[in-house]
């Protein structure tokens, strides 16, 4: 099972110290020391080069691996005491104070965050002043995130009431959480006991959530590679053809598709695949006069009926 976000952050912070003291360490030895698989370690190593001592991209960790050994090429360059600009100190302090208010955060983590924030305030000096005039509050997604993170950490089942925009309905279900991840929005991947299948839930669509006493036991599943995005259609999924005008060309940028052919008016004829063609009715309504579903015929007809009903509702207001 994938580690939760807090555990992974702890591990990666420890990994930096570990690698600094062991130049050229073997991948297998490091993975064994941290109790993770070599693939999980490589995944961490893919993230570390995007970390460093400056938000502006300078002084990043120059860490790479040839698959056997791990090399850190600039440990001395990033070892100097951290110096924060006013905007950097403000961003860190505001974010730290906001995270410390998250419901469901483990008290040990909250205490550690409060102590770190106090040290950062002292180090920032006058630069910390602006942060006291700013605040961030989390809406429902923050509380949901904390509950999911706790459920993953304690391996407990969750009860959720979830809104599905494709069907415009609320469902209640019990799920065994697998991992949290972000692709534009924050999502929970879980084994759904209602459908007996792996499902992905967008946290801002969770209307209500409750931590259960039952032990979470999702089946052993291979985690999906999300580097190509959340939606990755299969060749076996139904084919849908959408024609869009010049104002709807953005569809080809946001929806994975098999092909996009130019039309004489500057629009596109887009062929794509989706496991749930009915969900594209919302796309058709959003496009309005800038696009239409061409095939399959039954989907085109239902989209047209939905548009007609929507117009009728407006006329009745």
C-alpha positions as CSV (number, residue, x, y, z in Angstrom):
1,X,0.0,0.0,0.0
2,X,1.3,3.5,-0.8
3,X,2.5,5.6,2.1
4,X,0.4,8.7,3.0
5,X,1.7,12.1,2.2
6,X,3.1,12.9,5.7
7,X,5.0,9.6,5.9
8,X,6.5,10.1,2.5
9,X,7.6,13.6,3.3
10,X,9.3,12.3,6.5
11,X,11.0,9.6,4.5
12,X,12.3,12.0,1.8
13,X,13.7,14.4,4.4
14,X,15.6,11.5,6.0
15,X,16.7,10.3,2.6
16,X,18.5,13.6,2.0
17,X,20.6,13.2,5.1
18,X,21.2,9.5,4.4
19,X,22.4,10.2,0.9
20,X,24.7,13.1,1.9
21,X,26.5,10.7,4.3
22,X,26.7,7.9,1.8
23,X,27.9,9.1,-1.6
24,X,27.4,6.5,-4.3
25,X,25.0,4.4,-2.2
26,X,23.5,1.3,-3.9
27,X,19.8,1.5,-4.7
28,X,19.1,-1.9,-3.2
29,X,20.9,-1.0,0.1
30,X,19.0,2.3,0.4
31,X,15.6,0.8,-0.3
32,X,16.3,-1.9,2.3
33,X,17.3,0.6,4.9
34,X,14.1,2.6,4.4
35,X,11.9,-0.5,4.2
36,X,10.5,0.4,0.7
37,X,10.8,-1.2,-2.7
38,X,13.3,-0.1,-5.3
39,X,10.6,1.3,-7.5
40,X,9.3,3.5,-4.5
41,X,12.8,4.7,-3.9
42,X,13.3,5.6,-7.6
43,X,10.0,7.5,-7.4
44,X,11.3,9.5,-4.5
45,X,14.5,10.2,-6.4
46,X,12.5,11.6,-9.3
47,X,11.0,14.1,-6.9
48,X,14.1,15.2,-5.0
49,X,15.7,17.1,-7.9
50,X,12.7,19.4,-7.9
51,X,13.5,20.3,-4.3
52,X,16.1,22.8,-3.0
53,X,16.7,25.8,-0.9
54,X,14.9,28.4,-3.1
55,X,11.4,28.7,-4.4
56,X,12.7,30.3,-7.5
57,X,14.4,27.2,-8.8
58,X,18.0,27.9,-7.8
59,X,20.1,25.5,-5.7
60,X,18.1,22.4,-6.5
61,X,19.3,19.0,-5.4
62,X,21.4,17.5,-8.2
63,X,20.7,13.9,-7.4
64,X,20.5,11.1,-10.0
65,X,20.9,7.3,-10.3
66,X,22.1,4.9,-13.0
67,X,19.7,2.3,-11.6
68,X,22.4,0.7,-9.4
69,X,24.0,3.6,-7.4
70,X,22.8,7.0,-6.4
71,X,24.9,10.1,-6.9
72,X,24.4,13.6,-5.3
73,X,26.6,16.0,-7.2
74,X,26.1,19.2,-5.2
75,X,25.7,18.5,-1.5
76,X,28.0,21.3,-0.5
77,X,26.1,23.9,-2.6
78,X,22.9,23.4,-0.7
79,X,24.4,23.0,2.7
80,X,24.7,26.7,3.4
81,X,22.3,28.2,6.0
82,X,18.9,29.0,4.5
83,X,18.2,32.6,3.7
84,X,14.6,33.5,2.9
85,X,13.4,36.6,1.0
86,X,10.4,38.4,2.4
87,X,8.0,36.8,0.0
88,X,9.3,33.3,0.6
89,X,9.1,33.7,4.4
90,X,5.5,35.0,4.1
91,X,4.4,32.2,1.9
92,X,5.9,29.6,4.2
93,X,4.5,31.1,7.4
94,X,1.0,31.5,6.0
95,X,0.9,28.0,4.6
96,X,2.3,26.5,7.9
97,X,-0.3,28.3,10.0
98,X,-3.1,27.2,7.7
99,X,-2.0,23.5,7.7
100,X,-1.8,23.6,11.5
101,X,-5.5,24.3,11.6
102,X,-6.5,21.2,9.6
103,X,-9.0,19.0,11.4
104,X,-7.9,15.5,11.9
105,X,-4.2,16.3,11.8
106,X,-2.3,14.1,14.2
107,X,-1.4,16.1,17.4
108,X,2.3,15.1,17.1
109,X,2.4,16.5,13.6
110,X,0.6,19.6,14.7
111,X,3.0,20.2,17.6
112,X,6.0,19.7,15.3
113,X,4.6,22.1,12.8
114,X,3.9,24.8,15.4
115,X,7.5,24.4,16.7
116,X,8.9,24.7,13.2
117,X,6.7,27.8,12.5
118,X,8.1,29.5,15.6
119,X,11.6,28.8,14.6
120,X,10.9,30.1,11.1
121,X,9.4,33.3,12.5
122,X,12.5,33.9,14.6
123,X,14.8,33.3,11.6
124,X,12.8,35.5,9.3
125,X,12.8,38.5,11.6
126,X,11.2,41.6,10.1
127,X,10.4,39.6,6.9
128,X,7.8,37.6,8.9
129,X,5.7,40.7,9.7
130,X,3.6,40.6,6.6
131,X,2.5,37.0,7.2
132,X,0.7,38.1,10.4
133,X,-1.7,40.2,8.2
134,X,-2.6,37.2,5.9
135,X,-4.5,34.0,6.6
136,X,-5.8,31.0,4.7
137,X,-8.7,28.9,5.6
138,X,-9.5,25.5,4.3
139,X,-13.0,24.6,3.2
140,X,-14.5,21.1,3.3
141,X,-11.7,19.6,1.2
142,X,-9.1,20.2,4.0
143,X,-11.1,18.2,6.5
144,X,-11.7,15.4,4.0
145,X,-8.0,15.3,3.2
146,X,-7.1,15.0,6.9
147,X,-9.6,12.1,7.4
148,X,-8.4,10.3,4.3
149,X,-4.7,10.7,5.4
150,X,-5.6,9.4,8.8
151,X,-7.5,6.4,7.4
152,X,-4.5,5.5,5.2
153,X,-2.1,5.8,8.1
154,X,-4.3,3.7,10.4
155,X,-5.5,1.4,7.7
156,X,-9.1,2.0,8.5
157,X,-12.2,2.0,6.3
158,X,-14.1,5.1,5.4
159,X,-17.8,5.9,4.9
160,X,-18.4,8.7,2.3
161,X,-21.3,10.4,0.8
162,X,-20.2,11.4,-2.7
163,X,-21.6,13.6,-5.4
164,X,-21.3,12.3,-9.0
165,X,-21.8,15.1,-11.5
166,X,-22.0,12.7,-14.5
167,X,-25.2,11.2,-13.0
168,X,-26.1,14.2,-10.8
169,X,-26.7,12.1,-7.8
170,X,-25.4,11.4,-4.3
171,X,-24.3,7.9,-3.3
172,X,-23.3,6.5,0.1
173,X,-20.5,3.9,0.1
174,X,-17.7,2.3,2.2
175,X,-14.2,2.5,0.8
176,X,-10.8,1.2,1.7
177,X,-8.4,4.1,0.9
178,X,-5.2,3.3,-1.1
179,X,-3.5,6.7,-1.7
180,X,-4.0,10.4,-2.1
181,X,-2.7,12.2,-5.1
182,X,-3.1,15.5,-7.0
183,X,-3.7,15.9,-10.7
184,X,-5.1,19.4,-11.0
185,X,-7.5,18.5,-8.0
186,X,-6.8,16.3,-5.0
187,X,-8.1,12.7,-5.3
188,X,-8.4,9.6,-3.2
189,X,-7.9,6.2,-4.9
190,X,-9.7,3.5,-3.0
191,X,-11.3,0.1,-3.2
192,X,-15.1,0.7,-3.3
193,X,-17.1,-1.9,-1.4
194,X,-20.3,-0.8,-3.2
195,X,-19.0,-1.5,-6.7
196,X,-16.3,-4.0,-5.7
197,X,-13.8,-2.2,-7.9
198,X,-11.1,0.4,-7.7
199,X,-12.5,3.9,-7.9
200,X,-11.1,7.5,-7.8
201,X,-12.9,10.2,-5.7
202,X,-12.3,13.9,-6.0
203,X,-12.1,15.3,-2.5
204,X,-14.1,18.4,-3.2
205,X,-17.0,16.2,-4.2
206,X,-17.1,14.3,-0.9
207,X,-20.1,15.8,0.8
208,X,-19.7,13.9,4.1
209,X,-17.0,11.5,5.4
210,X,-16.7,9.3,8.5
211,X,-13.8,7.2,9.8
212,X,-14.9,3.6,10.6
213,X,-13.6,1.1,13.0
214,X,-13.3,-1.6,10.4
215,X,-9.9,-2.5,9.2
216,X,-9.2,-1.4,5.6
217,X,-8.1,-4.4,3.4
218,X,-8.0,-3.4,-0.3
219,X,-6.8,-6.1,-2.6
220,X,-3.3,-6.1,-3.9
221,X,-3.4,-3.7,-6.9
222,X,-0.8,-2.4,-9.2
223,X,-0.8,1.4,-8.8
224,X,-1.6,3.3,-12.0
225,X,1.1,5.5,-13.6
226,X,-0.5,8.9,-13.5
227,X,2.3,10.7,-15.3
228,X,0.1,10.9,-18.4
229,X,-2.9,12.3,-16.4
230,X,-5.8,11.0,-14.5
231,X,-7.9,9.9,-17.5
232,X,-6.2,7.3,-19.5
233,X,-8.7,5.7,-21.9
234,X,-8.4,2.1,-23.0
235,X,-8.5,0.8,-26.5
236,X,-11.5,-1.2,-25.5
237,X,-13.5,1.9,-24.4
238,X,-16.4,3.1,-26.7
239,X,-15.5,5.6,-29.4
240,X,-17.0,9.1,-29.4
241,X,-16.8,11.7,-32.2
242,X,-17.2,15.4,-31.3
243,X,-17.1,18.3,-33.7
244,X,-16.2,21.7,-32.3
245,X,-15.9,25.1,-33.8
246,X,-12.9,27.5,-33.4
247,X,-14.1,28.4,-29.9
248,X,-14.1,24.7,-28.8
249,X,-10.6,23.8,-29.9
250,X,-9.6,23.7,-26.2
251,X,-11.3,20.2,-26.0
252,X,-8.4,18.7,-27.9
253,X,-6.0,20.1,-25.2
254,X,-8.0,18.9,-22.2
255,X,-9.3,15.5,-23.4
256,X,-7.1,12.6,-24.4
257,X,-8.0,11.6,-27.9
258,X,-7.1,9.3,-30.8
259,X,-7.1,12.0,-33.5
260,X,-8.2,15.5,-34.2
261,X,-8.9,16.4,-37.8
262,X,-9.1,20.0,-39.0
263,X,-12.5,21.3,-40.3
264,X,-13.0,24.0,-43.0
265,X,-14.4,26.5,-40.5
266,X,-11.3,26.3,-38.3
267,X,-12.8,23.8,-35.9
268,X,-11.9,20.2,-35.2
269,X,-13.4,16.7,-35.5
270,X,-12.2,14.9,-32.4
271,X,-12.3,11.2,-32.0
272,X,-11.8,10.0,-28.4
273,X,-12.5,7.0,-26.1
274,X,-14.1,7.0,-22.7
275,X,-15.4,4.2,-20.4
276,X,-18.5,6.4,-19.7
277,X,-19.7,8.1,-22.8
278,X,-22.7,9.5,-21.0
279,X,-20.4,11.8,-19.0
280,X,-19.7,13.7,-22.3
281,X,-23.3,15.1,-22.2
282,X,-22.0,17.7,-19.8
283,X,-19.3,18.6,-22.3
284,X,-21.9,19.1,-25.0
285,X,-23.9,21.4,-22.8
286,X,-20.8,23.4,-21.9
287,X,-19.8,23.8,-25.6
288,X,-23.3,25.0,-26.6
289,X,-23.1,26.4,-30.1
290,X,-19.3,25.7,-30.2
291,X,-19.7,22.0,-30.6
292,X,-21.8,18.9,-30.9
293,X,-21.6,15.1,-30.4
294,X,-21.7,13.3,-33.8
295,X,-21.4,9.7,-32.7
296,X,-22.6,7.4,-31.3
297,X,-26.1,8.4,-32.4
298,X,-27.8,7.6,-29.1
299,X,-25.4,9.8,-27.2
300,X,-25.9,12.6,-29.7
301,X,-29.6,12.3,-29.3
302,X,-29.5,12.3,-25.5
303,X,-27.2,15.3,-25.5
304,X,-29.6,17.1,-27.7
305,X,-32.5,16.2,-25.4
306,X,-30.6,17.4,-22.3
307,X,-29.9,20.7,-24.0
308,X,-33.6,21.1,-25.0
309,X,-34.6,20.4,-21.4
310,X,-32.1,22.9,-20.0
311,X,-33.4,25.6,-22.4
312,X,-37.0,24.8,-21.4
313,X,-36.1,25.2,-17.7
314,X,-34.6,28.6,-18.4
315,X,-37.6,29.7,-20.3
316,X,-39.8,28.7,-17.5
317,X,-38.0,31.0,-15.0
